[in-house]
Amino acid sequence: MKLIMRSEFDNLRKNPLHSYESDVNGEKQVIKIFRDGELIAKKITLKKSTRYFGAHGYQEYFTDDLC
């Protein structure tokens, strides 16, 4: 996985074909986005730091109207 921009993560999150799940453990929050059961992106928030990650080939799943 590699770092991606917030706008790219939001594009993937807003796509109705994608599902996501959230997990909170203490100060750490992880949001994972899936397409057909495959992890394509995740957001990790730890204290005040937020990082966005995309799996290899995540650009294939962008929607044209949101990007």
VOFI-750853 format. One record per residue (C-alpha): residue number from 1; residue in one letter; x, y, z. Coordinates in Angstrom, 3 decimals. Last residue first. Layout:
BEGIN
  lumlum  kolkol        px        py        pz
     NUM       A         X         Y         Z
...
This chain:
BEGIN
  lumlum  kolkol        px        py        pz
      67       C   -12.697    13.057    -9.373
      66       L   -16.313    12.658    -8.293
      65       D   -18.013    12.249   -11.693
      64       D   -15.371     9.880   -13.047
      63       T   -15.613     7.298   -10.271
      62       F   -12.279     5.906    -9.145
      61       Y   -11.851     2.110    -8.911
      60       E    -9.005     1.691   -11.406
      59       Q    -6.947     4.233    -9.447
      58       Y    -6.540     1.659    -6.618
      57       G    -4.076    -0.307    -8.764
      56       H    -1.766    -1.311    -5.896
      55       A    -3.607    -0.673    -2.637
      54       G    -4.284     2.850    -1.435
      53       F    -3.357     4.440     1.885
      52       Y    -4.602     7.532     3.690
      51       R    -2.935     8.910     6.822
      50       T    -4.442    10.932     9.667
      49       S    -2.462    12.219    12.647
      48       K    -4.224    13.879    15.596
      47       K    -4.273    10.814    17.890
      46       L    -3.889     7.942    15.443
      45       T    -6.182     8.004    12.419
      44       I    -5.616     5.358     9.752
      43       K    -7.530     5.461     6.481
      42       K    -7.655     2.448     4.204
      41       A    -7.867     1.628     0.523
      40       I    -8.456    -1.204    -1.985
      39       L    -9.095    -4.241     0.239
      38       E   -10.683    -7.006    -1.841
      37       G   -14.113    -8.424    -0.925
      36       D   -15.664    -7.369    -4.238
      35       R   -14.464    -3.797    -3.629
      34       F   -13.437    -2.958    -0.080
      33       I   -12.694     0.253     1.826
      32       K   -11.081     0.062     5.272
      31       I   -11.463     2.641     8.047
      30       V    -8.997     2.374    10.941
      29       Q    -9.219     4.340    14.190
      28       K    -6.443     4.392    16.805
      27       E    -6.819     6.168    20.153
      26       G    -8.271     3.139    21.927
      25       N    -9.141     0.558    19.297
      24       V   -11.702     1.731    16.781
      23       D   -12.593    -0.277    13.684
      22       S   -14.569     0.908    10.670
      21       E   -15.834    -1.024     7.695
      20       Y   -16.312    -0.117     4.071
      19       S   -18.240    -1.255     1.039
      18       H   -17.677    -0.100    -2.518
      17       L   -20.179    -0.098    -5.390
      16       P   -21.838     3.075    -4.043
      15       N   -18.622     5.089    -4.668
      14       K   -18.341     7.739    -1.943
      13       R   -15.441     6.007    -0.163
      12       L   -13.317     5.681    -3.315
      11       N   -13.657     9.375    -4.172
      10       D   -13.059    10.280    -0.523
       9       F    -9.772     8.331    -0.557
       8       E    -8.648    10.135    -3.720
       7       S    -9.547    13.505    -2.183
       6       R    -7.578    12.610     0.961
       5       M    -4.411    12.037    -1.055
       4       I    -2.655     8.665    -1.288
       3       L     0.146     6.952     0.628
       2       K     1.142     3.541    -0.677
       1       M     0.000     0.000     0.000
